[in-house]
């Protein structure tokens, strides 16, 4: 059965961590092994599973109107989803703190878990699954290995300081092992860097008027949900 996404720990040097956040105490498991560093996008944690689409809590289907696009997308891809597999995405339909200029989709896949085996798929397999669902992954900023903690700090800090690939500021970055890993080692196989003061409003976005993020030129919300390409629509 699908379960919610585990809590991800901050890197020791992440400036956006608060007193309520946890930090990874030892980054050695991320050194001298192949890692993937992706952009941390400003959205809602979303899960596509065979039995439904879920927001962060997994208490049930999300009820906020901004999730209507996600529900339509789930209707399009549900037949492609297998039992016991959860596809996790950053859902960026509504503007939270970062306003993007050109998203390729409102759902950006960042992880897939075999819930029965409690196993997180390797990154290449995640990318294949996203492609099957016709959804992009979050941007990959670095793939390779670093030898020391100092090297990891330098590369994550440098990447986090760059603008978002979708326009606007970059909320942060996420480091994960390129290989598969188990639930039991999740907190040692993935960590994040989040910019300071990444929440820019005292009022939660759920209580504000919905302002949709901008999609790339030629894209539309209805076509994204239905899976149509610009060419598909022009031929009808």
C-alpha positions in Angstrom: 0.0 0.0 0.0 1.2 3.5 -0.9 2.7 5.5 2.0 3.6 9.1 2.4 7.1 10.4 1.4 9.6 10.1 4.3 10.9 13.2 5.9 14.1 14.3 4.1 17.0 15.6 6.2 19.0 18.8 5.6 22.6 18.8 4.7 24.7 20.1 7.6 25.4 23.4 5.7 21.8 24.0 4.5 21.0 27.6 5.5 17.2 27.0 5.3 16.9 24.4 8.1 14.9 25.4 11.1 14.8 24.2 14.7 12.0 21.7 13.6 14.1 20.3 10.8 16.5 17.4 11.0 20.0 17.4 9.6 22.0 14.5 8.3 24.8 13.9 10.8 27.2 12.1 8.6 27.4 12.6 4.8 29.9 9.8 4.2 27.3 7.6 2.6 27.1 10.2 -0.2 30.8 10.3 -0.8 32.9 8.3 -3.4 29.7 6.9 -4.8 27.6 8.0 -7.8 25.1 10.7 -6.8 22.5 12.7 -8.6 21.8 16.3 -7.6 18.5 17.7 -8.7 16.8 21.0 -8.3 14.5 21.3 -5.3 11.3 22.8 -6.8 8.8 24.9 -4.8 5.5 22.9 -4.9 3.5 20.3 -3.1 4.6 16.7 -2.4 2.3 14.5 -4.6 2.0 10.8 -5.1 0.5 9.0 -8.1 -0.5 5.4 -7.2 -2.8 2.9 -8.7 -5.4 3.4 -6.0 -5.4 7.2 -6.2 -3.5 10.5 -6.1 -2.4 11.8 -2.7 -1.0 14.9 -1.2 1.7 14.9 1.5 -0.4 13.4 4.4 -1.9 10.5 2.4 -5.0 11.0 4.5 -7.0 10.9 1.2 -7.3 12.6 -2.1 -6.4 16.3 -1.9 -9.4 18.6 -1.8 -7.9 22.0 -2.6 -9.0 23.2 -6.0 -5.4 23.6 -7.2 -5.1 19.8 -7.3 -7.8 19.3 -10.0 -5.1 19.2 -12.7 -3.3 16.4 -10.7 -6.5 14.4 -10.5 -7.0 14.7 -14.3 -3.4 13.6 -14.8 -4.0 10.6 -12.6 -7.0 9.6 -14.7 -4.7 9.7 -17.7 -1.9 7.6 -16.3 -3.6 5.3 -13.8 -3.6 2.4 -16.3 0.2 2.7 -16.6 0.8 2.5 -12.8 1.4 -0.9 -11.3 0.3 -2.1 -7.9 2.6 -1.5 -5.0 4.5 1.3 -6.8 4.3 5.0 -5.8 5.5 7.7 -8.1 6.4 10.9 -6.2 6.4 14.3 -7.8 6.7 18.0 -7.0 3.3 19.5 -7.9 3.8 23.0 -9.0 0.4 24.2 -10.2 -0.1 26.9 -7.6 2.5 29.6 -6.9 3.8 29.1 -3.3 6.9 31.3 -2.7 8.8 30.9 -6.0 7.2 32.1 -9.2 8.5 30.2 -12.2 8.5 31.4 -15.8 8.4 28.3 -17.8 7.5 24.9 -16.3 7.5 21.9 -18.6 4.6 20.4 -16.6 2.9 20.9 -13.3 4.1 17.5 -12.1 7.9 16.9 -11.8 8.8 13.4 -10.8 11.6 13.0 -8.3 11.2 9.4 -6.9 9.6 6.0 -7.3 9.2 3.5 -4.5 8.4 -0.2 -4.6 6.1 -0.1 -1.6 6.0 -3.9 -1.2 9.8 -4.3 -1.1 10.3 -0.8 0.6 12.8 -0.1 -2.1 13.6 3.3 -3.8 14.3 2.9 -7.5 17.6 3.9 -8.9 17.6 7.3 -10.8 17.7 5.8 -14.3 14.7 3.7 -13.6 12.9 6.7 -12.1 13.5 8.6 -15.4 12.2 5.7 -17.4 9.0 5.6 -15.3 8.5 9.3 -15.7 8.9 9.0 -19.5 6.4 6.2 -19.6 3.9 8.5 -17.8 4.8 11.4 -20.1 5.9 13.5 -17.2 9.3 15.2 -16.8 11.6 14.7 -13.8 12.9 17.5 -11.7 16.0 19.0 -13.4 19.3 17.0 -12.9 22.1 19.5 -12.1 24.9 17.1 -11.4 25.7 13.5 -11.8 29.0 12.0 -10.7 30.9 11.5 -7.4 32.7 13.7 -4.9 35.5 12.6 -2.7 35.1 14.7 0.4 32.5 16.5 2.5 34.1 19.8 1.5 33.7 18.9 -2.2 30.0 18.1 -1.6 29.5 21.3 0.3 31.1 23.3 -2.5 29.1 21.7 -5.3 25.7 21.9 -3.6 26.3 25.5 -2.5 27.3 26.5 -6.0 24.4 24.8 -7.7 21.9 26.1 -5.1 23.1 29.7 -5.8 22.2 29.5 -9.5 18.7 30.6 -10.8 16.1 28.0 -11.3 16.0 26.2 -14.7 12.4 27.4 -14.9 13.1 31.0 -14.2 13.1 32.7 -10.8 15.2 31.8 -7.8 16.2 28.3 -7.0 14.6 27.0 -3.8 17.5 24.5 -3.2 18.9 21.2 -4.3 18.5 17.5 -3.4 21.3 15.0 -3.3 20.5 11.3 -3.6 22.4 8.1 -4.5 22.1 7.3 -8.1 21.6 3.7 -7.2 18.6 2.1 -5.5 18.3 2.2 -1.7 16.0 0.8 1.0 13.5 2.7 3.2 15.7 1.8 6.2 18.6 3.8 4.7 16.5 6.7 3.2 17.8 9.3 5.7 21.4 8.4 4.8 20.9 8.1 1.0 19.2 11.5 0.4 19.6 15.0 1.8 18.7 18.6 0.8 20.0 22.1 0.7 17.3 24.8 1.1 17.9 28.5 0.8 17.3 30.7 3.8 13.9 32.4 4.2 12.5 30.2 1.4 9.0 30.8 2.7 8.3 34.5 1.8 4.7 34.9 3.2 3.3 34.5 6.6 0.0 33.3 5.1 0.1 29.7 3.8 -0.5 29.4 0.1 -3.5 27.2 0.6 -5.3 30.2 2.1 -4.4 32.5 -0.7 -6.1 32.9 -4.1 -4.8 30.3 -6.6 -2.3 31.7 -9.0 -1.2 29.1 -11.5 2.5 28.9 -12.5 3.5 29.6 -16.1 4.1 26.7 -18.4 6.6 26.7 -21.3 5.6 28.4 -24.5 3.2 26.2 -26.5 2.1 24.2 -23.4 -1.3 24.4 -21.9 -2.8 23.0 -18.6 -5.5 21.0 -20.4 -3.1 19.4 -22.8 -0.6 18.6 -20.0 -3.3 16.8 -18.1 -4.7 14.9 -21.1 -1.2 14.0 -22.4 -1.7 15.7 -25.8 1.2 17.2 -27.5 0.8 20.5 -29.5 0.9 18.3 -32.6 -1.9 16.1 -31.3 -4.2 19.0 -30.7 -3.4 20.7 -34.1 -4.5 17.5 -36.0 -7.9 17.3 -34.3 
